[in-house]
Amino acid sequence: MTAAVAAAAMAALTASQAPGLSAGPEEAPGKSAPDQAPGGGEDSITGGSPYYTDLPPLESANPSPGGDLEDEADESGIPATVLDAYKQAEARLARSNPGCNLEWELLAAIGRVESGHARGGDVTADGTTNNPILGPVLNGNGFAKITDTDGGEYDGDTGFDRAVGPMQFIPSTWATWGSDGNDDGERDPDNVYDAALAAGRYLCAGGRDLSSQSDLEAAILGYNQSESYLRTVLTWYDFYKEGGAESVPDGSGADPGDRSDGINTPSPSPSPSDSGKPGKGGGDGDKSGDKNGGKNGGKNGGKVGENGDVGPGPGEPSPPPGDNDDDPGEPVPTIADLRMASPQSSTAYTGADFAERPKVRAVTSRGAGVSAKTVTFTIRGQTGAVFAGGEKSASVTTDGSGYATAPVVRAGQLAGDFTIRASVGSGVSPVDFAAAVEASYGLVRIGDAALTAAAGGEFGAVEAKVTYRGDAAAEAPVTAAMVTEAGEPNGEGPYFADAEGDPVRKLNLTTDADGKVTLPTIHAGDVAGTYLLRLTTSEGVELTLELTVE
């Protein structure tokens, strides 16, 4: 059987609904029965949404002589960022759940079948899809019926649920399995790192060992309770394990065409408020279309393309705001929340640059990123910290995913705490990042025994250590002086002795290779009392010790 014939055969099999979900009224009796198989469970990931049935090339990804390498790479290649997400998920689960034996090739197979690897790698550098990837409205018309579970937060639909993101989670399942795969503090089903890790956790659930064929098949059927789905995923899984995966640039991966519900021409998803069954046919290009894809398709299935084809499916992005010709007055998204997207606190030494840069994400009420908005970062505090340009305030425009990152922050010369505030104006709560400046030079005493001596006697050895940014400061100048409470030289009490034995109350010393300085013998003198010994580095760092003469 050729690849084309195999793909056609697969396309003829329709996707069944997930177990435990209500069949739609238009579903033909017994239509899904042949595909039903054990496994899955009521919280199946996709809710029985359609999937792509395209099969890998029959031959190896390495073409025969005279073959077109570029075409085959595009057909079977995995976009670089998406491939990295699959491999990172495998690595994390190998540490947290080694008994599962999850292989990234399984995630790749599912990602290919669910969304064509995020529509050929149409993602930002951090793995977030450039446009939402939404499955059809699960309103019972040809698909499962799942009334809204997330208030439209993830899928934008407050009537019914829709599968979301590159791994096609329905919101109720994401609420349980959603993960933070890129450690940005968020669980975003539209981010391929988060979605891949969540999918891996789901596949490993219940103590499954995916090196066992029975556990492997049960895990795949948990994604979509369909035998044809299982066969399609296993075909890609074997292909990738045999070396069929080749990394290709983001955005250059193949765009799948054959879907399990027979709608093969990609087109924009309908708006969340349109919950009718998508049209399936093509007209003459006007808005009437034909009986399959005409007026009902145009009204309920979204914007009609030039050939009249309409209807959403896995891996098909919703049109961005302002691109809907049928609704030219669609409002520009507004910011409902500003979320922290980098560590909450950071530390730097005086005069040094902070390694962490404050980062926030501006989102709508349903969690979608808002681009082209101004975020103002302001340094609040008196340590002398400034942005790299020397200012205490900086404005940054959010990127296509709603992220804004502050310029590099440079610590001042004063140690202490300060705050970096990110704000977008009234009505949205600002985000505060804590920051601390530590002195570059440190001076500490080695040992903590009380410094006490009898009149006419001697004190025990006194040692101190000088550090620079946490490391020992070798050959660092240190001054040791007997002082009064006011810091003035003290001509009485304890003293050092010069070569002739005469009292000396101030010495210039230098640290050794380990940053240590050992003071010469300190004589107590004859007058009882409490005296002060002050050590000072050339940078002005001071350490004051009490000397008690009894």
C-alpha positions in Angstrom: 0.0 0.0 0.0 1.4 3.4 -0.9 1.6 6.2 1.6 -1.2 8.1 -0.2 -3.5 5.1 -0.2 -2.7 4.4 3.5 -3.5 8.0 4.4 -6.7 7.9 2.5 -7.7 4.7 4.3 -6.9 6.4 7.7 -8.9 9.5 6.7 -12.0 7.4 6.1 -12.1 6.4 9.8 -13.7 9.0 11.9 -12.6 10.0 15.4 -14.7 8.6 18.2 -15.6 10.6 21.3 -13.8 10.1 24.5 -15.3 7.6 26.9 -17.9 9.0 29.4 -18.8 11.9 27.1 -22.2 12.4 25.5 -22.6 11.6 21.8 -23.9 14.4 19.7 -27.4 14.2 18.3 -26.2 14.2 14.7 -23.8 11.3 15.2 -25.0 8.3 13.2 -25.9 5.3 15.3 -23.0 2.9 15.6 -20.6 5.3 13.9 -18.0 5.3 16.6 -18.5 1.7 17.8 -15.8 0.1 15.5 -13.2 2.5 17.0 -14.0 2.0 20.7 -11.3 0.3 22.7 -10.4 -0.2 26.3 -8.3 2.5 28.0 -8.5 6.2 28.4 -10.9 7.2 31.1 -13.4 10.0 31.5 -10.7 12.7 31.6 -9.3 11.9 28.1 -7.1 14.8 27.0 -8.8 15.9 23.8 -12.4 15.2 24.4 -12.6 13.1 21.2 -11.6 16.0 18.9 -10.5 15.2 15.4 -6.9 14.6 14.6 -4.6 14.4 11.6 -4.3 11.1 9.8 -1.4 11.9 7.5 1.2 9.1 7.6 5.0 9.4 7.4 6.8 8.6 4.2 7.1 4.9 3.5 10.8 5.2 3.0 13.4 6.4 5.6 13.9 10.0 6.2 17.2 9.6 4.4 16.2 9.8 0.7 17.5 7.5 -2.0 20.1 9.0 -4.4 18.4 11.6 -6.6 15.7 12.2 -4.0 14.7 15.6 -2.8 16.1 15.9 0.8 14.5 19.3 1.4 11.0 18.1 0.6 11.3 14.9 2.7 12.7 17.0 5.7 9.8 19.3 5.4 7.3 16.4 5.3 8.7 14.5 8.3 10.9 17.0 10.1 10.2 18.4 13.6 10.6 22.2 14.2 13.6 22.9 16.4 11.8 24.5 19.3 9.0 21.9 19.4 11.6 19.1 19.2 13.5 20.7 22.1 10.2 20.7 24.1 9.6 17.0 23.5 13.2 16.2 24.6 13.1 18.4 27.7 9.8 16.7 28.8 11.5 13.3 28.4 14.5 14.4 30.5 12.3 15.8 33.3 10.2 12.7 33.5 13.2 10.5 33.4 14.2 12.2 36.7 10.8 12.4 38.3 9.2 9.2 37.1 12.0 6.9 35.8 9.8 3.8 35.9 7.5 5.3 33.2 10.2 5.0 30.4 8.7 7.8 28.4 10.5 8.5 25.1 10.3 11.8 23.4 9.4 10.1 20.1 6.0 9.2 21.6 5.4 12.9 22.5 6.5 13.8 18.9 4.1 11.2 17.4 1.2 12.6 19.4 2.2 16.2 18.7 2.3 15.4 15.0 -1.1 13.8 15.0 -2.8 16.5 17.2 -1.5 19.7 15.7 1.3 19.0 13.1 3.9 20.0 15.7 2.1 23.3 16.5 1.3 24.0 12.8 4.8 23.4 11.5 6.5 25.1 14.5 4.6 28.4 14.3 5.8 29.4 17.8 7.8 32.1 19.5 11.3 31.5 20.8 9.9 30.5 24.2 7.6 27.9 22.6 4.3 29.8 22.7 2.1 29.5 19.7 1.9 32.7 17.6 -1.9 32.1 17.2 -4.2 30.0 19.4 -4.6 26.4 18.3 -8.2 25.4 18.9 -10.2 22.3 18.1 -13.9 22.5 17.2 -16.6 23.5 19.6 -17.5 20.4 21.6 -21.2 21.1 21.5 -22.4 17.6 20.6 -22.8 18.4 16.9 -20.6 15.6 15.4 -18.3 15.6 18.4 -18.5 15.0 22.1 -20.6 17.4 24.2 -18.7 19.2 26.9 -20.3 22.2 28.4 -17.9 25.0 29.5 -15.5 24.1 32.4 -13.1 27.0 32.4 -15.3 30.1 32.0 -13.6 30.6 28.6 -10.2 31.2 30.2 -8.2 28.9 27.9 -10.5 28.4 24.8 -12.4 31.7 24.8 -15.7 29.9 24.8 -18.1 30.3 27.7 -20.7 27.9 26.3 -18.7 24.7 25.4 -15.2 23.5 25.8 -12.6 23.2 22.9 -9.3 21.4 22.8 -6.5 23.9 23.2 -2.8 24.2 22.2 -0.3 22.1 20.4 -1.1 19.0 22.4 -4.9 19.6 22.3 -5.9 19.5 25.9 -9.6 20.2 26.8 -9.7 22.8 29.7 -11.0 20.3 32.3 -8.1 18.0 31.7 -5.6 20.8 31.6 -6.8 21.9 35.0 -5.6 18.5 36.4 -2.5 17.9 34.3 -1.3 21.4 33.3 2.5 21.8 33.9 5.2 24.4 33.8 7.7 22.9 31.4 9.8 26.0 30.8 10.0 27.2 34.5 8.4 30.6 33.8 5.9 30.3 36.6 3.0 29.7 34.3 1.0 26.7 33.1 0.1 27.6 29.5 -1.6 25.0 27.2 -0.5 27.2 24.3 3.2 26.8 25.2 4.7 23.7 23.7 7.1 23.2 26.7 4.2 23.3 29.2 2.0 21.1 27.0 4.6 18.5 26.2 5.4 18.0 29.9 1.7 17.8 30.8 1.1 15.2 28.1 4.1 13.2 29.3 2.7 13.3 32.9 -0.7 12.2 31.6 0.8 9.3 29.6 2.8 8.1 32.7 -0.2 8.3 35.0 -1.3 5.3 37.1 2.1 3.8 37.3 2.3 3.0 33.5 5.5 1.6 32.1 5.5 2.7 28.5 8.1 0.1 27.6 5.2 -2.4 27.9 3.1 -2.5 24.8 -0.1 -2.9 26.7 0.6 0.2 28.9 1.8 2.1 25.8 -1.4 1.4 23.9 -3.6 2.2 26.9 -1.8 5.5 27.4 -2.3 6.5 23.7 -6.0 5.5 23.8 -6.3 7.8 26.9 -5.6 10.6 24.5 -8.3 9.6 22.1 -10.4 6.5 22.4 -10.0 5.4 18.8 -8.3 2.5 17.2 -7.5 4.5 14.1 -6.0 7.2 16.3 -3.9 4.5 18.1 -2.6 3.1 14.8 -1.7 6.5 13.4 0.2 7.5 16.5 2.1 4.2 16.6 3.0 4.6 13.0 4.6 8.0 13.6 6.2 6.7 16.8 7.9 3.8 15.0 9.0 6.2 12.2 10.6 8.6 14.7 12.3 5.8 16.6 13.8 4.5 13.4 15.5 7.8 12.9 12.8 9.6 10.9 13.0 12.7 13.0 15.0 15.6 11.5 15.2 19.0 13.1 14.0 21.8 10.8 13.7 25.5 11.4 10.7 26.8 13.3 7.9 27.6 10.9 9.1 25.3 8.1 7.5 22.0 9.2 4.8 20.3 7.1 1.3 21.5 7.5 -1.0 18.4 7.8 -4.0 18.1 5.5 -6.0 14.9 6.1 -8.2 15.1 9.2 -10.2 12.3 10.8 -13.5 14.1 10.3 -12.9 14.5 6.5 -12.3 18.3 6.7 -9.0 18.6 5.0 -8.5 22.2 4.0 -7.0 24.3 6.9 -9.0 27.4 7.7 -9.4 29.7 10.7 -11.2 28.5 13.7 -14.7 30.0 14.3 -15.0 32.7 17.0 -15.8 31.3 20.4 -19.3 32.6 20.3 -20.1 30.6 17.1 -21.1 27.1 18.4 -22.8 25.6 15.3 -21.4 22.7 13.4 -18.7 23.8 10.9 -19.6 23.6 7.3 -17.6 21.1 5.2 -18.0 21.8 1.6 -16.9 24.4 -0.9 -19.0 26.9 -2.9 -18.1 29.2 -5.7 -16.3 31.6 -3.4 -19.2 33.7 -2.3 -20.8 33.7 1.1 -23.6 31.4 0.1 -21.3 28.4 -0.7 -23.0 25.0 -1.3 -25.3 23.0 1.0 -22.3 21.6 3.0 -20.3 24.7 3.4 -22.7 27.6 2.6 -24.8 29.8 4.7 -24.7 27.6 7.8 -21.0 27.1 7.4 -20.4 30.8 7.0 -22.6 31.6 10.0 -21.6 28.9 12.4 -18.3 27.6 11.1 -16.4 30.9 10.9 -15.2 33.0 7.9 -15.6 31.5 4.5 -12.5 31.2 2.4 -12.2 31.8 -1.4 -13.3 28.3 -2.2 -16.1 28.2 0.4 -14.3 25.7 2.7 -14.9 26.4 6.4 -14.6 24.6 9.7 -12.0 24.3 12.5 -9.9 21.4 13.4 -6.8 20.5 15.5 -3.9 22.7 14.7 -5.9 25.5 13.1 -5.3 29.0 14.6 -8.1 31.5 15.3 -7.8 34.7 13.3 -6.0 37.4 15.2 -7.9 40.5 16.4 -8.9 42.7 13.5 -8.4 40.1 10.8 -12.1 39.0 10.7 -13.6 40.6 7.6 -17.1 39.8 8.8 -16.5 41.8 12.0 -14.3 44.8 11.2 -15.2 46.4 14.5 -13.7 43.7 16.6 -12.1 45.3 19.7 -8.4 45.3 20.3 -7.5 43.1 23.3 -7.1 44.9 26.6 -4.9 44.0 29.5 -6.7 42.4 32.4 -3.7 41.2 34.4 0.0 41.6 34.5 1.8 38.4 35.5 5.3 37.8 36.8 7.3 35.7 34.3 10.8 35.7 35.9 12.1 35.0 39.4 10.5 37.2 42.1 13.8 38.3 43.7 17.5 38.6 42.7 20.8 39.8 44.2 23.9 41.5 42.9 27.1 42.9 44.3 27.7 46.6 44.5 28.6 48.0 41.0 27.7 44.8 39.2 24.9 44.0 36.8 22.0 41.8 38.0 21.9 38.5 36.2 18.1 38.3 36.3 16.0 40.8 34.3 12.4 41.4 35.5 10.0 39.9 33.0 6.2 40.2 33.0 3.4 39.0 30.7 0.3 41.1 29.9 -2.8 39.0 29.4 -6.4 39.3 28.6 -9.2 38.0 31.0 -8.9 34.6 29.3 -5.1 34.4 29.6 -4.1 35.3 26.1 -1.0 37.5 25.7 -1.6 41.1 24.7 1.0 42.6 22.3 2.2 46.1 21.5 1.4 47.5 25.0 3.7 49.7 27.0 5.0 48.3 30.3 6.9 50.7 32.6 9.6 49.4 34.9 10.6 51.7 37.8 13.3 51.2 40.4 12.1 52.1 43.9 14.7 52.5 46.6 17.9 54.3 47.6 20.8 52.0 46.8 21.8 53.8 43.7 20.6 51.0 41.4 19.8 52.1 37.8 19.0 50.6 34.5 22.0 50.2 32.1 21.2 53.5 30.5 21.5 55.3 33.9 17.8 55.9 34.4 15.6 54.7 37.2 12.6 54.2 34.8 12.3 52.4 31.5 9.4 51.7 29.1 9.2 48.4 27.1 6.6 47.3 24.5 5.1 43.8 24.9 6.0 41.2 22.2 3.7 39.1 20.2 3.0 36.8 23.2 2.5 39.6 25.6 5.9 39.5 27.3 8.0 42.5 28.3 11.5 42.3 29.8 13.2 45.1 31.7 16.6 46.4 30.6 19.6 45.2 32.6 19.7 46.6 36.1 23.0 47.8 37.5 23.6 47.8 41.3 24.7 51.0 43.0 27.5 51.4 45.6 25.2 51.1 48.6 24.2 47.7 50.0 20.6 47.2 50.8 17.1 46.2 49.4 15.0 47.9 46.7 12.1 47.1 44.4 11.5 47.1 40.7 7.9 47.7 39.8 6.3 46.8 36.5 3.0 48.7 35.7 0.7 49.3 32.7 -1.5 52.0 34.1 -4.6 52.3 36.1 -7.0 49.4 36.5 -4.3 46.7 36.4 -2.3 45.8 39.6 1.5 46.4 39.2 4.0 43.6 39.8 6.9 44.1 42.2 10.2 42.4 42.0 12.4 42.3 45.1 16.1 43.0 44.7 19.1 43.2 47.0 22.6 44.7 46.7 25.4 43.1 48.7 28.7 44.8 49.3 31.4 43.6 46.9 34.0 43.5 49.7 33.4 41.7 53.0 35.4 41.7 56.2 34.7 39.2 59.0 36.5 38.0 62.0 37.7 34.4 62.1 36.5 32.9 65.4 34.1 34.2 67.9 35.7 33.8 71.3 35.5 36.8 73.6 38.6 39.0 73.5 39.5 39.3 77.1 42.9 39.7 78.9 44.1 40.5 82.4 45.8 43.9 83.0 49.5 43.6 82.0 48.8 40.5 80.0 48.2 39.7 76.3 45.1 38.9 74.1 44.8 35.8 72.1 45.4 35.7 68.4 43.0 37.9 66.3 42.4 36.9 62.7 40.1 38.3 60.0 39.2 37.6 56.4 38.6 39.9 53.4 36.5 38.7 50.5 35.6 40.2 47.1 32.3 39.1 45.7 32.4 36.0 47.8 35.9 35.0 47.0 39.1 35.4 49.1 40.8 38.8 48.5 44.5 38.2 48.4 47.1 40.9 49.2 44.3 43.3 50.2 45.4 46.2 52.4 43.9 46.3 56.0 44.4 48.9 58.7 44.2 47.9 62.4 43.8 50.8 64.8 42.8 51.3 68.5 40.0 53.9 68.5 37.6 55.7 70.8 33.7 55.5 70.6 33.9 58.5 68.3 36.4 56.8 66.0 39.3 58.9 67.0 42.8 57.4 67.7 43.0 56.1 71.3 46.4 56.7 73.0 45.5 54.5 76.0 44.7 50.9 76.7 45.7 47.9 74.5 48.5 48.3 72.0 50.8 46.6 69.6 54.6 46.7 70.1 57.2 47.8 67.6 60.7 46.2 67.2 61.9 48.1 70.3 58.9 47.1 72.4 57.3 50.6 72.3 53.5 50.9 72.1 52.0 51.2 68.6 48.2 51.7 68.2 47.9 51.7 64.4 49.3 49.2 61.9 49.0 48.7 58.1 48.7 45.0 57.2 48.0 42.9 54.1 46.0 39.7 53.6 47.6 36.5 52.6 46.8 34.3 49.6 43.6 33.0 51.4 42.4 36.5 52.2 43.4 36.2 55.8 45.1 38.8 58.0 46.6 37.8 61.4 47.2 40.6 63.8 50.5 40.7 65.8 50.3 40.3 69.6 48.0 42.7 71.3 49.2 43.8 74.8 46.5 44.6 77.3 48.1 47.5 79.1 47.6 48.2 82.8 44.2 50.0 82.9 41.1 47.8 83.2 38.2 48.7 80.9 36.6 48.1 77.5 38.5 49.3 74.4 37.8 49.2 70.6 39.9 47.7 67.8 38.8 48.7 64.3 39.9 47.0 61.1 39.3 48.8 57.8 39.9 47.8 54.2 41.0 50.1 51.5 37.4 50.2 50.2 36.2 51.5 53.5 34.7 48.3 54.8 35.0 48.3 58.7 35.0 45.7 61.4 35.0 46.9 65.0 36.0 44.5 67.9 35.7 45.0 71.7 38.8 44.3 73.8 38.2 43.9 77.5 41.0 44.4 80.0 40.2 43.0 83.5 
